[in-house]
Amino acid sequence: MRIVSIGGGPAGLYLGILVKLAAPKHQVTVFERNKPDDTFGFGVVFSDATLGHLEAADPGTHAEITRQFARWDDIEIHVRGETLRSTGHGFCGIERRTLLRILQARARELGVEVVYEKDVKLADVQAMRPDVIVAADGVASGVRDALASSIKPNVDVRPNKFVWLGSTVPYRAFTFIFKETPHGLFRVHAYKYVEGGSTFIVECRAETWRAAGLDRADEDQTIATLSQIFEPELAGHKLIKNRSIWRSFPTVRCGTWHHDNIVLVGDAAHTAHFSIGSGTKLAMEDAIALRDALLAEPDVETALATYEMRRRPEVLALQAAAQASLEWFEGTERYMNLPPAQFAYSLMTRSLRVSHASVVRRDPPLARAVEKLLAGGAEPAPPPMFNPIVVGGLSLANRLALAPWTLGGAEGGVVGDAHLVFLGGRATGGVGLVMTETVAAGQGAPAGTPMITSDDQVVAWKRVVEFVHDRSAAKIGVQLGAWDGDAAALADAAQRAAFAGFDLCQIQTGTGGLAGAGAEAIVAAVRAVRASWPADRPLSVRLVAGARPADDAVALAARLRDAGVSLVWIAAVGEAVGADGGGRLPAAPLADRIRNEIGIATAIEGAVASSADVDAVIAAARCDLVALDRALVYDPGFAHRAAEAIGYAVP
Ligand SMILES: Cc1cc2nc3c(=O)[nH]c(=O)nc-3n(C[C@H](O)[C@H](O)[C@H](O)COP(=O)(O)OP(=O)(O)OC[C@H]3O[C@@H](n4cnc5c(N)ncnc54)[C@H](O)[C@@H]3O)c2cc1C
């Protein structure tokens, strides 16, 4: 087999190495437009887990890489004049140039033909008629552009600006610096990759970048400005340039990664924000999967399809984590008022893949500090989800809620024993709040939908509400939907719901007449309901994540707050859950933005499965309540069980 790779970065070189190692008879040629030592940037980071994969794939390369590593366990955070240190994170850093040298030498040793200073076009390579063409040509892939109509790339250029610098500060830990200046907030991601050399990536919002005059700065002026800003942090050390141009991070996603005998690997196919340090890992793991598929499958077409099928879910999951992480750094300004320990916790759990249990294991002092904060200083502090909270004057015993769950079967709109058992069972199961399914405020709902338009319907609801109040510590909220879109019907229904004794009223914008409605209609409905729902009881609105651009949702939330809403409930349901390939806690990023930018309580609903996830989002101040659907439907005693598992007695 003859394989030609366009690009001699980590992906192209490592693929060549692995193929030659497993099948020395195959011919591999790598074209690289740069000289061997000509590279941008300074260091790259790997986690311990990545190293395990590399060891299994080629012990030779792995041994060389680990010999050259700088290792560290700690993360240090500089914020608001405080320095916080978190332990228990295994990382390694290596100079990009060193990594490439190792790969180049190994490739040469195994007989990979690497042609440097050769800028090739796809057509040139096609003319050579190889069996497989590997597009390993990096983030600005020319092959991807040439095949755009079949590969269907989507390049999402993010708003923040960043520059990749070096410094001589001998960082002892992976270091984050958050520096407030009159121009705005700067973030630094810094780590040592070699004795006497550290990576120093500076990131900020575009407006901060412009205000500091960095939009007009060349490399030397960038160094001069940043040296001044970080003078105390650099403590006499220097910043070093290496093609240090200000850039915006492009998140690359592609509809498919192969076409005919051409296959995309590494940054050409997908990127993951540098704040989770995984680009090189992904590139090298792609090479492993492609090698496996090329050697195992009977023909190239099947091999490329197999490669993509195997890699895509892993890459999408990592990209979802990277997306959550880059959004954290894009919006760090909103966390600057959190107490330092909670700020650190939020940073550590930013990818939404780190549970509270994992923070407890890795860094017990940080976990305890945040638990104590949430408990208002009380010790021993309960686990995050078991802290009480007051929402719009309503006291809830803990942060767990039952999400609206459609039971239906309400004959004539009148709820009966099924609703009593279902809602009553979850309330006695220990959650702080149970929500009803959508209750129709007027006509036009599907048959079986519970209603609250007549006296007999109100009386039936009163029985459920009284059971919850008499037999549990839980509060009960009604979710109202108007299928005919009538704000007056909602206001009427709210009045009846107040009479039935509901503690909280929620307006549903996901189904019924307000589904797809604009901000005006939603605000009008809120005003009408607020006027008829008792002033001392909280009003909530349920918004569907992804129903409108995030910026619009945040602006809407501000209007809802001003109109008297106390709780914005973000539901990630249906498409929103699967859209980014299975990101964890899909409602959390929007709830986080709304809570921390607007200053209003938020709840999340959708794809929450474990109590460890609940604890992490509460502890990180991403939301105030977490609503469970399936987890509570299958297990009414979820709250008691979660408490029992950690030896905590629910009061
Ligand atoms: C600021 C920043 C920090 C980062 N930090 C980390 C980190 O800590 N850890 C980590 O794992 N990753 C990190 N990355 C990502 C990492 O650099 C990339 O993900 C990784 O290099 C991808 O490898 P690749 O082989 O796919 O592409 P590249 O390394 O970009 O290699 C592509 C190669 O193709 C060559 N090429 C392109 N076109 C042609 C052509 N027409 N002909 C011949 N040659 C061509 C290029 O010269 C280049 O050498 C970071 C990225 C940035 C921007």
The ligand as an SDF file (V2000), in Angstrom:
LIG
                    3D

 53 58  0  0  0  0  0  0  0  0999 V2000
   -2.4550   28.3570   21.4500 C   0  0  0  0  0  0  0  0  0  0  0  0
   -2.5330   26.8830   21.2220 C   0  0  0  0  0  0  0  0  0  0  0  0
   -2.1530   26.0450   22.2390 C   0  0  0  0  0  0  0  0  0  0  0  0
   -2.2070   24.6720   22.0670 C   0  0  0  0  0  0  0  0  0  0  0  0
   -1.8840   23.8890   23.1070 N   0  0  0  0  0  0  0  0  0  0  0  0
   -1.9620   22.5590   22.9920 C   0  0  0  0  0  0  0  0  0  0  0  0
   -1.6850   21.7090   24.0860 C   0  0  0  0  0  0  0  0  0  0  0  0
   -1.3150   22.1590   25.1540 O   0  0  0  0  0  0  0  0  0  0  0  0
   -1.8070   20.3830   23.9240 N   0  0  0  0  0  0  0  0  0  0  0  0
   -2.2030   19.8660   22.7560 C   0  0  0  0  0  0  0  0  0  0  0  0
   -2.3040   18.6500   22.6580 O   0  0  0  0  0  0  0  0  0  0  0  0
   -2.4700   20.6240   21.6850 N   0  0  0  0  0  0  0  0  0  0  0  0
   -2.3740   21.9720   21.7790 C   0  0  0  0  0  0  0  0  0  0  0  0
   -2.6720   22.7560   20.7080 N   0  0  0  0  0  0  0  0  0  0  0  0
   -3.1540   22.1390   19.4790 C   0  0  0  0  0  0  0  0  0  0  0  0
   -2.0920   21.4940   18.6660 C   0  0  0  0  0  0  0  0  0  0  0  0
   -1.1040   22.4190   18.3140 O   0  0  0  0  0  0  0  0  0  0  0  0
   -2.7290   20.8880   17.4190 C   0  0  0  0  0  0  0  0  0  0  0  0
   -3.9460   20.2990   17.7460 O   0  0  0  0  0  0  0  0  0  0  0  0
   -1.8500   19.8230   16.8050 C   0  0  0  0  0  0  0  0  0  0  0  0
   -0.6760   20.4010   16.3990 O   0  0  0  0  0  0  0  0  0  0  0  0
   -2.5570   19.1530   15.6330 C   0  0  0  0  0  0  0  0  0  0  0  0
   -1.6780   18.3510   14.9110 O   0  0  0  0  0  0  0  0  0  0  0  0
   -1.8310   18.1780   13.3500 P   0  0  0  0  0  0  0  0  0  0  0  0
   -0.7450   17.2750   12.9470 O   0  0  0  0  0  0  0  0  0  0  0  0
   -3.2120   17.8140   13.0270 O   0  0  0  0  0  0  0  0  0  0  0  0
   -1.6320   19.6340   12.7440 O   0  0  0  0  0  0  0  0  0  0  0  0
   -0.3720   20.6060   12.7670 P   0  0  0  0  0  0  0  0  0  0  0  0
    0.4590   20.3800   13.9500 O   0  0  0  0  0  0  0  0  0  0  0  0
   -0.8780   21.9560   12.5230 O   0  0  0  0  0  0  0  0  0  0  0  0
    0.4670   20.1290   11.5180 O   0  0  0  0  0  0  0  0  0  0  0  0
    0.0600   20.3650   10.1920 C   0  0  0  0  0  0  0  0  0  0  0  0
    1.2890   20.4380    9.3260 C   0  0  0  0  0  0  0  0  0  0  0  0
    0.9100   20.4490    7.9820 O   0  0  0  0  0  0  0  0  0  0  0  0
    1.7870   21.3050    7.2750 C   0  0  0  0  0  0  0  0  0  0  0  0
    1.1130   21.6870    6.0350 N   0  0  0  0  0  0  0  0  0  0  0  0
   -0.0410   22.3720    5.9040 C   0  0  0  0  0  0  0  0  0  0  0  0
   -0.3570   22.5230    4.6130 N   0  0  0  0  0  0  0  0  0  0  0  0
    0.6070   21.8840    3.9020 C   0  0  0  0  0  0  0  0  0  0  0  0
    0.8180   21.6950    2.5230 C   0  0  0  0  0  0  0  0  0  0  0  0
   -0.0280   22.1590    1.6060 N   0  0  0  0  0  0  0  0  0  0  0  0
    1.8980   21.0160    2.1370 N   0  0  0  0  0  0  0  0  0  0  0  0
    2.7800   20.5380    3.0440 C   0  0  0  0  0  0  0  0  0  0  0  0
    2.6320   20.7010    4.3650 N   0  0  0  0  0  0  0  0  0  0  0  0
    1.5510   21.3620    4.7930 C   0  0  0  0  0  0  0  0  0  0  0  0
    2.0230   22.4310    8.2300 C   0  0  0  0  0  0  0  0  0  0  0  0
    3.2090   23.1320    7.9450 O   0  0  0  0  0  0  0  0  0  0  0  0
    2.0900   21.6990    9.5590 C   0  0  0  0  0  0  0  0  0  0  0  0
    3.4110   21.3510    9.9120 O   0  0  0  0  0  0  0  0  0  0  0  0
   -2.6300   24.1200   20.8410 C   0  0  0  0  0  0  0  0  0  0  0  0
   -2.9760   24.9590   19.7970 C   0  0  0  0  0  0  0  0  0  0  0  0
   -2.9510   26.3380   19.9750 C   0  0  0  0  0  0  0  0  0  0  0  0
   -3.3520   27.2130   18.8300 C   0  0  0  0  0  0  0  0  0  0  0  0
  1  2  1  0
  2  3  1  0
  2 52  2  0
  3  4  2  0
  4  5  1  0
  4 50  1  0
  5  6  2  0
  6  7  1  0
  6 13  1  0
  7  8  2  0
  7  9  1  0
  9 10  1  0
 10 11  2  0
 10 12  1  0
 12 13  2  0
 13 14  1  0
 14 15  1  0
 14 50  1  0
 15 16  1  0
 16 17  1  0
 16 18  1  0
 18 19  1  0
 18 20  1  0
 20 21  1  0
 20 22  1  0
 22 23  1  0
 23 24  1  0
 24 25  2  0
 24 26  1  0
 24 27  1  0
 27 28  1  0
 28 29  2  0
 28 30  1  0
 28 31  1  0
 31 32  1  0
 32 33  1  0
 33 34  1  0
 33 48  1  0
 34 35  1  0
 35 36  1  0
 35 46  1  0
 36 37  1  0
 36 45  1  0
 37 38  2  0
 38 39  1  0
 39 40  1  0
 39 45  2  0
 40 41  1  0
 40 42  2  0
 42 43  1  0
 43 44  2  0
 44 45  1  0
 46 47  1  0
 46 48  1  0
 48 49  1  0
 50 51  2  0
 51 52  1  0
 52 53  1  0
M  END
$$$$
